[in-house]
Amino acid sequence: MFVKKSKKSLSEYSTGELVMFRFRKNKLAMFGVILLSIIVITILLAPLISSYDAVVEMNMADRFQSPNAKYLFGTDEFGRDLFARILYGGRISMFASLAVIGIAFVIGAIMGGAAGYLGGRVDTILMRAVDVLMAVPSVLLAMAIITALGNGVWKLIIALAVSQVARFARTVRASVLTLRNVEYVEAARCFGASSLKIILKHILPNGIGPIIVSATITLGQTILSISSMGYLGLGVASPTPEWGTIISENKMNIGTYPYLGLIPGICICLAVMAVNFIGDGLRDAFDPKTKN
C-alpha cells in the first residue's frame, strides 16, 4: 500500500523555505519575477532577434517611420531601427545596474562587516568615511565622479557603485551588530574560527535578508540613475544605445513623434516596476511578522 505523505506544517519549514513560501504567495512579486524574466531573456537573445548593424546603420530614406511591420518600434531621425536600439540598449541599462550593485555590495560588505564585527576604532574610522559618502546625495556624487572620469560604461558603473557603497556598508553593519554576540557565533569563536570565517560563514548568511532587500530596491534606483545619466549626457555616449541616451537623442522630436520617447520610457518603467515588485515581495517574505 502507498502511504500518502502528509503536508508539512509551517513550523517544519526551514527559514529559506518559509521565505520562498511567503514570496510565492505575493502575486505582485511573482508578476515582477515573470516580467523581469521576460525583459532579461529578450535582451539576452538580442543577437538572435536583430543584428547589431541595425543599431548603428543610418537609413535616411526611412527616417521617422512610425511603428510598422518592418520597424516594430519605428525609426529615429537617422533612420535607425528603434526596436534594435532598445534591445541592445537594455543590455547596458540592466547589466550595468547589476554590475553596480555587485561592486557596491562587495565593498560595502567588507566595510560594514569589519566595522560591525571589530568595533572600536575600526568602526569609528569606517563609519565616518561612510558618513562622508552619505552627506552627498548619491545622484550628485555619481554625477561629480562621472564628470571627473568622463563618459563610458565602466566609468559610469564605477561612479554609481561608489555612490551606493555607503548604503550597503550601513546595512551590513547593522546585521553584523545584531548577530555578532549570538550563541553560534560565540561557539565558532571558542573553536578558534577566524573573524573572516565567522563573518562570511555565520553572520552574513543569517543576516542576508535585509541585505538582499536593500540590493533589490537599489537595483531599481540604479536603473533609473543610469537612464538619467544617459539623458543628461553624463553616461553612455551616443551612438551607443542605452534607454536614457535614446530618449536624449530624440528629445527634440518627441513632440512630433511621441513614440520616440514613449517606447524607451515604457521600457524603463516596466524594468523598474518589476524590480520594485520583487523587492517589496522579498521585504515581506523576510519579515517574520508577515502573516502566513
Secondary structure, DSSP 8 states (H G I E B T S, - for coil): ---------GGGS-HHHHHHHHHHH-HHHHHHHHHHHHHHHHHHTHHHHS-THHHH---GGGTT--S-SSSTT-B-TT--BHHHHHHHHHHHHHHHHHHHHHHHHHHHHHHHHHHHHH-HHHHHHHHHHHHHHHHS-HHHHHHHHHHHH-S-HHHHHHHHHHHHHHHHHHHHHHHHHHHTTSHHHHHHHHTT--HHHHIIIIIHHHTHHHHHHHHHHHHHHHHHHHHHHHHHTSSS-TTS--HHHHHHHTTTTTTT-THHHHHHHHHHHHHHHHHHHHHHHHHHHH-TTS--
